[in-house]
């Protein structure tokens, strides 16, 4: 765990870095040329091309900025071309968590496998879904794109979970004034 003062400074640094990033307006692009490319994103967020892992992190980050989901399918989109890809579950993984503040003022900042920083709030929900009888924790990243939390990140959330004020059988966390249910006792 990072020391409190340093954690707050790191938290602000990460929020500022994310705010300064801009993404291409893929939701505005509707190219006529369409096709498919042999790219697959595994459940853990690893990207593959023609069966081989894409090891260049910069390439994965670039592709992640032009990713869009339409009607349940995923595409890499440019102004001139839209290429369908395969995504096993969701395209991103939430790989770390930083917490600032406490109580109603608490903020939870997640970092994804493509170095996006996502502050859990009303627009970036935390959801725990049932996947084959097991809890699967997700974070809304942007548009219709989600990140699956790694096991260690989910365990960190569970460790900070508190009962809901109106129903102690519901456990969850608060971030930016929003309460997110993680499970029931």
N, C-alpha and C positions, 0 to 999 in steps of 0.2 A: 504494500500500500504506500502511496506517495504521501509525504508529510503535508499537513493541512495547508500551510501558506504556499508551498510550492505547487500543491494540487490546484489551488485557486488560480495561480498565475498560469499554469499549464492549461487549465480549463479555458481561461480567457483567450490565451494564445490560439488554441484550437478553434474556438468559435470565430475569432477574427479571421483566421486562415480560411475557414469554410465560407464566410461571408464575402471574402474577396474573390472567390472562384465563381466563374460563370459557365453555364453549360450551354451547348448548342440548342437552338429551339426546335428539337426533333418533333415536337407535337405539331408544329406548323408545316413540316415537310411531308408532302404526299407525292412522291415521285411515281412516274408511270412505269419505269423499269423495275421489275420485281423478280425475285428469284430466291434461291436457297444457297446457303454456304455451310460447309461441314464444320460448324463450330458448335461445341456442346459445353454447357456450364454444369458441372457436377453439383451435387447437393451441398458439398462443402465450400462452394464458390470457386473451385478450380476451373480454369478455362482450358479447353482442348481444341485443337485444329487438326482435322483428319486423323484423329486418334492420339495425337501427341500433345502433351501438356504445353501450353504457351508459357514459357519460362520468363519472357521479358515482361516485367511488371509494368513498364511504361506502355507497352502495347495493350495489355489488359485494361489499364486505366483509360487509355484512349478509347478503346472499344466500349467501355462502360459508359462513356459520356454520350454515345450515340445509340444507346439501347432504348427501345420503346416496347411497350406491351399493348397489343390491340386484340380485343376479343379473345383473350386467353393465350395468344401466341406472342412469341418474342421476336423482335427484328432489330437488326443493325440498320440505321437509317441515315442517309446523306441526302442532300438536295437532289441528287441524280439517281439514287438507287435505294431500294428497300430489300434486304436479304433476311429471310427467315433463318433462325437458329434454334437449337434444342436447349431447353433449360429443364433439368431434372426436377427441381423444386422451385426455388426462387434464385435470382441471379447473384445475390450478394450474401456475404457472411458478416455478422457483427462480431468482431474479434476482440474488442476491448471496451471497457466501460470506465468512465470517470464521473465521480459524484462531487457536486458542490452544494453547500448549504445543507439544511435539514428541515424536517417538518414540511409545511406547505410551501416553503421557499426552496425546497430541494430541487436540483436540476440534475438530470442524468444525460450524459453525453457519450454517445457510442461512436466508435470508429469502425469502418467497414474494411474489408479486405482490399478495397481499391482506394483507401485513404480518404474516404468521405467521412465527415464528422456530422452526426445527426443528433440533434437535441430532441429527446422525447417530449412531445407536447401534444396539443389538440390535433395538429396536422400530421404528426409523426407518432402514431400510436404504437403501443406495445400490445401484441396479441399472443395468447397461448392457445394453440389449436391442438386438437387431438389428431395424432398421426399414428395409425396402427396401434391404438391403445396407449400410446406414450405422449406426454406433453411435448409440443414443439413450439418454442418461443420465437416470435418474429417481431421485426421492427419495420415500420413503414419508412422507406427512404425518400422516395419522390414519385410523383405521378402514380402509376400502378406497379411500382417496383418495390420489392421487400427484401429484407435481409433475414436469414436464419441466424439466430444467436448461437455461438459456439457453446458447448457445455459449460466451460468455465465462466463465461459471461452470465449464463442463466443461473449458475450456482451463486454468483455474486449478487444477482437480483434477489434470489430466494433468501439469501442471508440477511438482506435488508428489508424483507417483506414485513408488513404490519397488518393486523386485522382491519377490515373496513369498519368505520365508525358506527354504521347502522346494522352491520351483520358480521359478527366476529368469526363466522365460519368461512368468510371470504378473505383471502390473503392477497396483498398487492403492494405496489410501490407508487409513490407520488413523484411527478416531475412537472415542473412549470405549472403547478396547481391542478394538474390532471391526475386522477387515480386510475391505475391500470391493474386489473386483476391478473394474478399469476396462477391461482388455483384455490381449491377449497380444502378445508381441514376435514 
